[in-house]
Amino acid sequence: MLLQTVRAPLLQPIPIADLRPTQMTIGRREVERRATELDKMARDERRRYLARHAIPVVQGPKERLYAIDRHHLLAALLLSGARAVPTMPVFDFRDIDNGAFFEVMDSLGLVHPFDDDGHRRDYDDLPPRIADMTDDPFRSLAGALRRKGGYSKDRTPFSEFLWADFLRRRIARAKVETRFEAALAPAVELAGRSEARGLPGWHASGA
């Protein structure tokens, strides 16, 4: 199948409510942190920032637009009161049969249908709106771990979720939910272990 790519940005902002997510969860702490950063920006600074961080989207069946990255930014924008965002079309899949659409997306690493327990779900379980994504506290922990230097930023699709699943199997969820900062120390120690070697951005020294 010939993949049609589109790289021209849409100058007219697209309502965030019209964008469909390609993942089920976000880290709520990550969203709140980013919303705070956005709120501190002056109007022109924020406009320039969003122009540099246009949301990559796939045009799908029934003229639907699917965000394939920057879900936390979208959720943070909603939290800070934004309603529209510039987008960057990447693939035009409008001619693909609706039943095969997500199979194609999955084969390209553009969808992550896993819930907040790390379990794979059906494509039909993907939330219809950005606002409907649920909280995965381990995704927030993975984000904090990267900022702490536990691993490096990596272009592997959904790399933070791979780290979230690694931590999920080793740290109690109750600790992450109720004592987040206390959970960060063992996360840093775990990140430096050889058992994390296969994860994107891993380096032997941890932090």
Secondary structure, 3 states (H helix, E strand, C coil): CCCCECCCCEEEEEEHHHEECCECEECHHHHHHHHHHHHHCCHHHHHHHHHHCCEEEEECHHHCEEECCCHHHHHHHHHCCCCEEEEEEEEECCCCCHHHHHHHHHHCCCCECECCCCCECCHHHCCCCHHHCEECHHHHHHHHHHHCCCCCCCCCCCHHHHHHHHHHCCCCHHHHHHCHHHHHHHHHHHHCCHHHCCCCCCCCCCC
